[in-house]
Amino acid sequence: MSVDTAGSKPLSNSKIPTETCSKSLGESKQVGISTLAVHAGEARQKPTNSITDPVVMASTFTFENTQSIIDFIENDQDRGEYGRYGVPGEKVVERKLAALEGAEDGVLFASGMAALVGLFNAKLSSNDEIIFFDECYHRSREYCRKHLSRFGIVTRQVKTGDYDAMEAAINSNTKMLISESPTNPHLSILDLERFATIGKKHNVETLIDATLATSYNIQPITSGVDYVMHSATKYFGGHNDLLAGVVLGTAEKLKEVRALRGVMGAINTPHNCYLLERGLKTFEIRMERHNNNGQRVAEYLENHPKVSRVLYPGLESHPYYEIAKQTMRGFGGLVTFEVAGADWKQTARVVDAVQLARIAPSLGGVETLIEQPLVMSYWSYTPEERAEFGISDNMIRLACGIENSQDIIADLGQALDVLD
Ligand SMILES: *Cc1c(COP(=O)(O)O)cnc(C)c1O
């Protein structure tokens, strides 16, 4: 098969290698991201001869006779058995996501949180310790602090970007180092190679939650990270119409994760798998637009007199701009900003004044979403806790969709004007 590479622009420092396509596309052909997004993981000729994958609505799969069950078990055949252990459409999505990530394998879960819980539960035992960079999704932190602790697993947190503190916190019980990149909502960027090297030096596995970047903007596995996790609910699904999550890595490392998923049952329905497969077809062109919109909106806000601070890794003013520029293809659709001199109510007035953006949590879909983190995610937290998490009263988080940037900008402009 001949496929051109026009769709893929390699990073200038070539930290993102040209992708190798999956088996079904032909071994070791170098193809572009969109080509992978459209074709990878799929059988060229499908059982129904349809160009799209069939949605197989079945919770159970039949065997012709007793011998075929024995053959299935003894030869580890790739076929359906019972839905909790995997459905046909799920494999396609797993292979597609693995191809996009440059990973050997991926395990799909019912949500990003299910993926994280699945990985932790498969890999950790009592007395084990994990170390987080502290800027992270508040539910991930909650799972570790409230629930893993009940099983005797210790969670330590160090300041994001303080690699020396992370290394110093490692002891003989440490099993995993964890970070997001970019973090949410501060958009701090990790030096992935440095992070991976600390893990390797101490024989501790590393995990990056790359939800905000996606495999389009960063490729942690290429930098030596062991596991990459994504909430596929966000950019991979891309249409605000599904929840899913994935953990990617080597097949060997993911073996126990896949086995545990079959027991815990956090699987996707055939229809959900199909929605994700369909959403992924336009992954690269959506990411290009999200990146472009994020950059333009951030530049606009940075020059707006009613905005006191903009956090966006593609701005020179961002504390992690240099490392972002070196390691990322683009900087994503999420832009965090603070309204100059506003209290929480004045900030809420800006949010309430938008006409195009929709007021909602989440990110990564085609629709632009806006929220005030104080209200949306931290309303029940004390002011001290919010300060600890760096959530200010006048902070707004904007998740740029794929609308035209001038319209998103015009909408923000008229919303900020309510403060006159
Ligand atoms: C949304 C999100 C999650 C959780 O994913 P769900 O699909 O909502 O369970 C985890 N990490 C990050 C960075 C997220 O944005």
The ligand as an ORCA input file, in Angstrom:
! r2SCAN-3c Opt
* xyz 0 1
  C     -11.294     14.232     32.084
  C      -9.972     13.849     32.608
  C      -9.784     12.650     33.296
  C     -10.915     11.717     33.585
  O     -11.470     11.173     32.425
  P     -12.994     10.683     32.330
  O     -13.112     10.182     30.939
  O     -13.856     11.880     32.618
  O     -13.165      9.646     33.372
  C      -8.512     12.339     33.727
  N      -7.473     13.166     33.510
  C      -7.612     14.327     32.854
  C      -6.421     15.195     32.643
  C      -8.864     14.714     32.391
  O      -9.009     15.874     31.742
*
